[in-house]
Every structure is written in C-alpha cells, then in structure tokens.
Amino acid sequence: MKRAAIILGALSLGILSPGALRVAVWAQAQNSGQSAQQNPPAAGQAAPAQGAAAQGASAPAGRRPPQLKTKPEQDAYNTAAANTDVAALEKAADDFASKFPDSEVRVLLYQTAMRLYQNANNAEKSEAMGRKVLSLDGDNPEALAIVAEVIAERTRDSDIDKDQRFAEATSMAQKATQTVDTDISVPAGTPQEKIDAYKSFLRSNAYSSLGTIEFKKENYPAAQENFQKSIDAFPSSPDSAVVLRLALALDKQGKYPEALKVATRAVELTQDNTAIGTPARHERDRLQQLTGGAAPAPPQSPPKN
C-alpha cells in the first residue's frame, strides 16, 4: 500500500484533522465578549453571550441579536451560562430550552457547548450541539462549518450512508462560505481585524472540509482546488494539516514536483514526531525519491506546531 493511502486512512479517522490553530483563532475572535457574558443586561436587552452581537454592535442586515424578554428568563440564562463543565452546560441548556421553549437565547447556550466540546476534541458531542444550534438558526456559519468538518472527517468509505453524509456536509460547508458574510455575530467592540480573522478562519475551515470530502471521493483535482482555497482564505496562518493534504492531492495526480514543494512547506510548519509532522516528512522523502529532488534547506525560523 502506498504511503499516501496509509495517510488517507489516518485522515479518515480524523488523526490529521485541524487542531490547536483552529481553537486558538476561534478563541481570539471571541475573547472580547467573555466579560459581557458574565454580566448580562436586563431583560429586553440583547443577550451578551459568547458569539452573539451585543446591543450597540452593528448587526448583519436582516438580523438582530437574540434578546432576553423576562426577568425569570434572564435569571435562568445566567445560571445556565455560568456552568464551566461542558456536560453540565449541555444539561443546563436542555433544561433552559425545555423551560423557555420560545427563548431566543437558547441558541447561545448550545453554541457555547458546541465550542467547548470541539475544544475537548469530542467530535460526536460537538456535532450534536452544532445540530441543535442549526435547528434554531439554520444559517449559523460557525455551526455549519463545525458539523460539516465532523462529518467530513468521520465518514468512512465503508459507511453505507457515505454518499448521503458527504452530500449533507458539502451543502453545509458551501452554505457556511456564504452565510459567513451575512449571518456572523460578534460581541460589541470586537476589533475589525479579529472579525476578519474569524471570517477567514470559518472560510478556511469550510473549504478544508470540502477538500477532505473530494479527497475521500478520489476526486483529486477538486480536492486540490478546495485545499488551496482553504490555505488562501487564511494565508497568514496556514493549517499544516491542510497543506499536507494538498500535497497528497497533488501526489495522487502525479504532480510530483509541485507536491514536493507543498510537502516541504508542511514539514516547515511542523515538528517531527507529531501527528502532522511525521507523515509530512514521510511524504516529502517519498517525493524526493520520485523526483530526485535535493533535501530542502532547514527553515530559518522555528517550525510551528
């Protein structure tokens, strides 16, 4: 079995899925809303939870921030949002949704739980919370991107419903690239550069999922196109996993010199003996043998994790 096929097997298990970079960018884009979340305004004002546009912020056209309507609803929301344990937060969100079935801020509790589960690398739960978000806000680009990524990473060739899962994830990822410009909500006072970084992150994540799906479908030209779009969407912080996958997509098409260049870049972005660094070095070495290319000079700056 070719090494690329072995790595594809690892990819299908999620071993090469994006990790720390995505979490860090996500947190950076949202940090300015955390203090507001701890001190919600009175009922009737905009709910200030993480990921929601607080009152006074310019909301996307046709949208307004979710609002608390009554004092009991506000008190219950504050209690639920205070949970720092994600399992407790999930239960509190369900209890709140049951007690206030028409509340606009239900989505905020589920969105926070979705992020916490993603940060804990709990794919099953992050997908479940993402689907609850989408049941309340079907255009939420963050939930669309997360659920699409989970489906893309966890779907295997042996799955009976593989085609249906890929179709659903493709639809979600494509929708995320559209709604990121119309349905994003951020805390009031968030600097524009953080908003731009957040949007770029979401686009990069969505295109990465589309590339992963096409790679697993063995449509390597389409995989190459989407992986490149993922990198171009966030050029200041390229995801080493996506860079490696781009190299593999090029390799599968017999574009060995170009693949070697990209694989070398993946090596520069990683350290050895890591989930991405080790297969990146294997791929680079393999391509060097195929092309007779010389070993690249070591990067002048320290590699990124």
Buried (B, 14 or more C-beta within 10 A) or exposed (E): EEBBEEBBEEBBEBBBBBBEBBBEBBEBBBEBBEEBBEEBBEBEBBBBBBBBBBBEBEBBEEBEBBBBBEEEBBEBBBEBBEBEEBEEBBBBBBBBBEEBEEBBBBBBBBBBBBBBBBBEEBBEBBBBBBBBBBEBBEBBBBBBBBBBBBBBBBBEEEEEEBEEBBEBBBEBBBBBBEBBEEBBBBBBEBEEEBBEBBBBBBBBBBBBBBBBBBBBBEBBEBBBBBBBBBBEBBEEBBBBBBBBBBBBBBBBBEBBEBBBBBBBBBBBBBBEEBBBBBBBBBBBBBBBEBEEBEEBEEEEEEBBE
